[in-house]
Amino acid sequence: MQRLKVPPQINQFTQTLEKNQTAKLLKLLAKYQPETRVEKTQRLKTEAEAGGSRKTEKPMHLKFGLNHVTTLVEENKAKLVIIAHDVDPIELVIHLPALCRKKGVPFCFIRGKANLGKLVHLKTATAVALTDVRREDFVDLEQLGTQFKTQFNDNHNLLKNWGGGIMGIKNQHMMAARQKLIDEELAKKANME
């Protein structure tokens, strides 16, 4: 499969975050995990016992699901979008990087849809978005956003580089031998002149 030429729109999914960037991002996202069903029922029960007539503030947590993330980006509500690199079929998420570039939303590719799934208490997740963060995490979000903008949004090499085209070992040796013969011929011509 590595021999096939891969178009740039699909090849950009191979350019994922480095380990230290991933660790920093996952540390931030872990603070905004959505509550589990058990936690939600417990919270609602305690609010009801305390006399839940007052309105509570909107919880700040990760938004997940491809359709939900897409609408958040379209409505300019998403501050940061994280896309899994190994979504199958890739056609499901191929529109998201272009949409994020158009709307100016920082995005990144992270290794493994299972990593995103752990954050939102599912087996796998294709895309995750952050809409709001608490005041103490705002600096981290801005820093990651500027890094991702330069690395993914503004990086036009991602949209130019074709992937694949890696030949087998036999073919590589044959091409090297051919190139060696060409170099020897050129050297002989240069010596005769």
C-alpha positions in Angstrom: 0.0 0.0 0.0 3.0 2.3 0.4 3.7 2.2 -3.3 0.4 3.9 -4.2 0.5 7.7 -4.7 -1.6 9.4 -1.9 -3.2 12.8 -2.6 -2.1 15.7 -0.3 -5.6 16.0 1.2 -5.3 12.4 2.5 -1.6 12.5 3.1 -1.9 15.4 5.6 -3.4 12.9 8.1 0.0 11.3 8.5 1.4 14.5 9.9 0.4 14.0 13.6 1.5 15.7 16.8 4.8 14.9 18.5 4.8 13.1 21.8 5.4 16.1 24.0 2.7 18.2 22.2 0.3 15.3 22.5 1.0 15.0 26.2 0.4 18.7 26.8 -2.8 18.6 24.7 -4.2 15.5 26.4 -3.4 17.0 29.8 -5.5 20.1 28.9 -8.3 18.0 27.4 -8.5 15.7 30.4 -9.6 18.6 32.6 -12.7 19.0 30.4 -13.9 15.4 30.1 -17.7 15.1 30.0 -19.3 13.6 33.0 -20.3 9.9 33.0 -23.9 8.8 33.4 -23.3 7.9 37.0 -21.8 11.3 37.8 -24.6 13.1 36.0 -27.3 11.2 37.9 -25.5 11.8 41.2 -25.2 15.5 40.4 -28.8 15.9 39.5 -29.9 13.9 42.5 -27.9 16.2 44.9 -29.3 19.3 43.1 -32.8 18.0 43.5 -32.4 17.3 47.2 -30.9 20.8 47.7 -34.0 22.4 46.0 -33.0 22.7 42.4 -35.2 25.6 41.5 -32.2 27.8 40.7 -30.5 27.6 37.3 -27.0 26.2 37.2 -24.2 27.4 34.9 -23.5 25.6 31.6 -20.9 22.9 32.1 -17.6 23.4 30.2 -16.6 20.1 28.6 -15.4 18.6 25.4 -17.7 18.4 22.4 -17.4 15.2 20.4 -19.0 13.6 17.4 -18.2 14.5 13.8 -21.5 16.2 13.0 -21.5 18.2 16.3 -17.9 19.3 15.8 -18.6 20.3 12.2 -21.5 22.5 13.2 -19.5 24.1 16.0 -16.8 25.0 13.5 -19.3 26.4 11.0 -20.9 28.5 13.7 -17.5 29.8 14.9 -18.0 28.4 18.4 -15.0 25.9 18.3 -11.7 27.3 19.7 -9.7 24.1 19.0 -10.4 21.0 17.0 -8.6 17.7 17.4 -9.0 15.1 14.6 -8.0 11.4 14.8 -5.5 10.3 12.1 -6.8 6.8 11.6 -10.5 7.3 10.8 -11.7 4.6 8.4 -13.1 5.5 5.9 -11.1 8.7 5.7 -13.7 10.4 3.6 -15.8 11.0 6.8 -13.3 13.6 8.2 -11.5 14.8 5.0 -13.7 17.9 4.9 -12.8 19.0 8.5 -9.3 20.4 8.0 -10.4 22.4 5.0 -13.3 23.8 7.0 -11.1 24.7 9.9 -8.6 26.5 7.6 -11.5 28.4 6.0 -13.0 29.5 9.4 -9.6 30.1 11.0 -10.0 27.5 13.8 -6.8 25.9 14.9 -6.8 22.1 14.4 -4.4 19.2 14.8 -4.2 15.5 14.0 -3.6 13.1 16.9 -2.5 9.5 16.8 -5.3 7.1 17.5 -9.0 7.5 17.6 -9.0 5.4 20.7 -7.0 8.2 22.5 -9.9 10.6 21.7 -12.4 8.0 22.7 -10.9 7.6 26.2 -11.4 11.3 26.8 -15.1 11.2 26.1 -15.8 7.8 27.7 -16.3 6.0 24.4 -14.4 3.3 22.5 -13.4 5.6 19.7 -14.0 9.2 18.7 -13.2 10.8 15.3 -13.1 14.4 16.3 -13.2 16.5 19.5 -13.6 20.2 19.9 -13.0 22.7 22.8 -15.4 25.6 22.9 -14.7 27.2 26.3 -12.1 26.9 28.9 -11.7 28.1 32.5 -9.7 31.2 33.1 -6.6 29.3 34.4 -6.4 27.3 31.2 -6.8 30.1 28.8 -3.1 30.7 28.4 -2.5 27.0 27.6 -5.3 27.1 25.0 -3.9 30.2 23.3 -0.4 28.7 23.2 -1.6 25.4 21.7 -3.8 27.3 19.3 -0.9 29.4 17.9 1.3 26.3 17.6 -1.4 24.4 15.7 -2.1 27.4 13.5 1.5 27.5 12.3 1.9 23.8 12.2 -1.3 22.8 10.5 -3.5 25.7 9.4 -0.9 27.9 7.7 1.4 25.1 6.6 0.9 25.0 2.9 3.4 22.1 2.5 0.7 19.8 3.9 -1.5 20.6 0.9 1.3 20.1 -1.6 3.2 17.0 -0.5 2.0 13.8 -2.1 2.4 10.6 0.0 3.3 7.1 -0.9 5.4 6.3 -3.9 7.8 4.2 -1.9 9.0 1.3 -4.0 10.0 -2.2 -2.9 13.6 -3.1 -2.0 14.2 -4.8 -5.3 13.1 -1.8 -7.2 15.1 0.5 -5.0 18.3 -1.5 -5.8 17.5 -1.6 -9.5 17.0 2.2 -9.5 20.3 2.8 -7.5 22.2 0.6 -10.0 20.7 2.6 -12.9 21.7 5.9 -11.3 25.2 4.5 -10.7 25.6 3.7 -14.4 24.3 7.2 -15.4 26.8 8.8 -12.9 29.7 6.7 -14.3 28.7 7.8 -17.9 28.6 11.4 -16.9 32.0 11.1 -15.2 33.6 9.5 -18.3 32.2 12.3 -20.5 33.5 14.9 -18.1 37.0 13.3 -18.1 37.1 13.2 -22.0 36.4 16.9 -22.3 
